[in-house]
Amino acid sequence: MDILVVLEDSQGSLHRLSKEAIVGAQQLGGSIAALAIGDNASEISNVLSSYDISEIITVEDELVSTYNADGYTEVVKQVIEKESPKIIVAGHTYQTRDFMPRVSAHLNIPFIPDIVSLSDKGFVKQVLNAKLNATISSNREQIILSFQSAAFNEENIQSGSCSSRYFDVILDASMIRSTSEKPFQESLGDVDLESAELLVSIGRGIEKEENIPLAFDLAEVLGAEVSASRPVVDSGWVDSFRQVGSSGCNVAPKLYFSLGISGAIQHVVGMKGAKNILAINKDKDAPIFEIADYAVIGDILEIIPKLIESLKNQ
Ligand SMILES: Cc1cc2nc3c(=O)[nH]c(=O)nc-3n(C[C@H](O)[C@H](O)[C@H](O)COP(=O)(O)OP(=O)(O)OC[C@H]3O[C@@H](n4cnc5c(N)ncnc54)[C@H](O)[C@@H]3O)c2cc1C
C-alpha cells in the first residue's frame, strides 16, 4: 500500500475530517488503505465500502474498544510496521494531536501536522499565525501528515468499491497506561461545531451580553448551532468552545451566518472552509465581505429580529 488513512470514530460515525483525509489521500494518488479501530470499526468499514480506496483494515480488540492514546499508538505503530505505507494521513483532530506525535516518535517517522493543501513542491501549512504559507517537503521514505479541517471537501470523495480485512494486533493490558475521558463536546452539551451544517456566528457587533439571546433565537429557528469570534468569548458572553478561529475551532458548515464579525485573519482561518458565507456588517468595507458569498450591509440588531420573525411566520 502507498497510503494509510487512520480513521476516527465520531460517536459511531466516520469523523468528517477522516472523510476529508480520504479526499486528500485520493489527491495524493496511489493505493490507499483505511484503518478503522474500535467497537464501531465494522460500521465505519460499511460506510467506506463505497469509496474508491484499495482496502479497509479493521482492528477490534477490547483494549482499544474506545479511544485511548497508548492503545491507538500501539495499533497504528503495528499496522505501519507490518504494512509499510509510504504516507500515513489523518484529519487534524484533537485525537490525532494526542496520539500521532507518539507514533512519530516511536517509529522515527517525521510528522507534518495541520496541512491546508497540497502543491507540486510539497505540503502547504500556515505559519506565523496564518499570515504566511510554508511548503514543506520530505526526502524520507515514510511520512505522517494531518490535514486541517476543510483542507479538502468531503463531497469530493471518489466513489468505487473496496475490500476489507481484519488486522491482528498484539496488545496486553500493561501497554495501556492511560484512559481517556469522553470527547469534550459531549460533556458540553453535544455541541460539535466542527460537524455543524449551519452556524450562526456572532462578533463584537452584537454589542452587549443582553443581545446574545438574539443569536440563539435565530439559531433555534434555523436549526443551527451558535459560534462566535474571540472578543465575544473573551467577554464571557458565550462558552469558549464556541470560538471559531486560529485559537478556537475550525468549522466547515454548508452555511455560515457571520453577524457583526469584521473578518480578521485569525477568525477567517477557522471558517474559510464554509461552503457558503452570509455576512451582515454595517461597515461596507469590512474584510469579511471579501470572502462572503452573500453580503448584507446593515445593522444586525435591526435585521436579526426581523429575520427571526419572518422565519417563524413561514
Ligand atoms: C494570537 C491571536 C489569536 C487570535 N485568535 C482568534 C480566534 O481564534 N478567533 C477570533 O475570532 N479572533 C481571534 N483573534 C482576534 C482577531 O484578531 C480579531 O480581533 C477578532 O476576530 C475580531 O472579532 P470581531 O470581528 O468580532 O470584532 P471586530 O473586529 O471589533 O469587528 C466587529 C465588526 O462588527 C461590525 N459591527 C459593529 N456593530 C454592528 C452592528 N450593529 N451591525 C452590524 N455590524 C456591526 C463592525 O463594523 C465590525 O466589522 C486572535 C488574535 C490574536 C492576536
The ligand as a Tripos MOL2 file, in Angstrom:
@<TRIPOS>MOLECULE
LIG
   53    58     1     0     0
SMALL
NO_CHARGES

@<TRIPOS>ATOM
      1 C1         -2.8250   35.2590   18.6120 C.3       1 LIG1
      2 C2         -4.2280   35.6580   18.2810 C.ar      1 LIG1
      3 C3         -5.1850   34.6790   18.1450 C.ar      1 LIG1
      4 C4         -6.4980   35.0270   17.8200 C.ar      1 LIG1
      5 N1         -7.4170   34.0300   17.6800 N.ar      1 LIG1
      6 C5         -8.6740   34.3690   17.3130 C.ar      1 LIG1
      7 C6         -9.6580   33.3510   17.0900 C.ar      1 LIG1
      8 O1         -9.4210   32.1510   17.2680 O.2       1 LIG1
      9 N2        -10.8930   33.7430   16.7090 N.ar      1 LIG1
     10 C7        -11.2440   35.0600   16.5140 C.ar      1 LIG1
     11 O2        -12.3890   35.3380   16.1500 O.2       1 LIG1
     12 N3        -10.3310   36.0320   16.7230 N.ar      1 LIG1
     13 C8         -9.0680   35.7100   17.1320 C.ar      1 LIG1
     14 N4         -8.1750   36.7110   17.3620 N.ar      1 LIG1
     15 C9         -8.6720   38.1020   17.3720 C.3       1 LIG1
     16 C10        -8.7630   38.6900   15.9800 C.3       1 LIG1
     17 O3         -7.5400   39.2840   15.6310 O.3       1 LIG1
     18 C11        -9.8500   39.7930   15.9340 C.3       1 LIG1
     19 O4         -9.5770   40.7640   16.9190 O.3       1 LIG1
     20 C12       -11.2580   39.2510   16.1670 C.3       1 LIG1
     21 O5        -11.5170   38.1770   15.2770 O.3       1 LIG1
     22 C13       -12.2590   40.3680   15.9090 C.3       1 LIG1
     23 O6        -13.5250   39.9150   16.2770 O.3       1 LIG1
     24 P1        -14.8430   40.6280   15.7220 P.3       1 LIG1
     25 O7        -14.8430   40.5660   14.2340 O.co2     1 LIG1
     26 O8        -15.9900   40.0600   16.4500 O.co2     1 LIG1
     27 O9        -14.6640   42.1260   16.2690 O.3       1 LIG1
     28 P2        -14.2610   43.4370   15.4950 P.3       1 LIG1
     29 O10       -13.0200   43.2770   14.7240 O.co2     1 LIG1
     30 O11       -14.3220   44.5240   16.5150 O.co2     1 LIG1
     31 O12       -15.4270   43.6330   14.4270 O.3       1 LIG1
     32 C14       -16.7560   43.9250   14.7940 C.3       1 LIG1
     33 C15       -17.4850   44.1380   13.4800 C.3       1 LIG1
     34 O13       -18.8480   44.3290   13.7360 O.3       1 LIG1
     35 C16       -19.3370   45.3590   12.9070 C.3       1 LIG1
     36 N5        -20.4790   45.9210   13.6100 N.ar      1 LIG1
     37 C17       -20.4920   46.6550   14.7580 C.ar      1 LIG1
     38 N6        -21.7570   46.8790   15.1350 N.ar      1 LIG1
     39 C18       -22.5590   46.3050   14.2100 C.ar      1 LIG1
     40 C19       -23.9670   46.2080   14.0530 C.ar      1 LIG1
     41 N7        -24.8240   46.7300   14.9530 N.pl3     1 LIG1
     42 N8        -24.4500   45.5600   12.9670 N.ar      1 LIG1
     43 C20       -23.6070   45.0220   12.0460 C.ar      1 LIG1
     44 N9        -22.2610   45.0620   12.1510 N.ar      1 LIG1
     45 C21       -21.7530   45.6980   13.2240 C.ar      1 LIG1
     46 C22       -18.1900   46.3160   12.7300 C.3       1 LIG1
     47 O14       -18.3410   47.0540   11.5230 O.3       1 LIG1
     48 C23       -17.0090   45.3690   12.7050 C.3       1 LIG1
     49 O15       -16.6880   44.9940   11.3800 O.3       1 LIG1
     50 C24        -6.8620   36.3840   17.6660 C.ar      1 LIG1
     51 C25        -5.8810   37.3700   17.7880 C.ar      1 LIG1
     52 C26        -4.5950   37.0160   18.0930 C.ar      1 LIG1
     53 C27        -3.5530   38.1010   18.2330 C.3       1 LIG1
@<TRIPOS>BOND
     1     1     2 1
     2     2     3 ar
     3     2    52 ar
     4     3     4 ar
     5     4     5 ar
     6     4    50 ar
     7     5     6 ar
     8     6     7 ar
     9     6    13 1
    10     7     8 2
    11     7     9 ar
    12     9    10 ar
    13    10    11 2
    14    10    12 ar
    15    12    13 ar
    16    13    14 ar
    17    14    15 1
    18    14    50 ar
    19    15    16 1
    20    16    17 1
    21    16    18 1
    22    18    19 1
    23    18    20 1
    24    20    21 1
    25    20    22 1
    26    22    23 1
    27    23    24 1
    28    24    25 2
    29    24    26 1
    30    24    27 1
    31    27    28 1
    32    28    29 2
    33    28    30 1
    34    28    31 1
    35    31    32 1
    36    32    33 1
    37    33    34 1
    38    33    48 1
    39    34    35 1
    40    35    36 1
    41    35    46 1
    42    36    37 ar
    43    36    45 ar
    44    37    38 ar
    45    38    39 ar
    46    39    40 ar
    47    39    45 ar
    48    40    41 1
    49    40    42 ar
    50    42    43 ar
    51    43    44 ar
    52    44    45 ar
    53    46    47 1
    54    46    48 1
    55    48    49 1
    56    50    51 ar
    57    51    52 ar
    58    52    53 1
@<TRIPOS>SUBSTRUCTURE
     1 LIG1         1 GROUP 0 **** ****
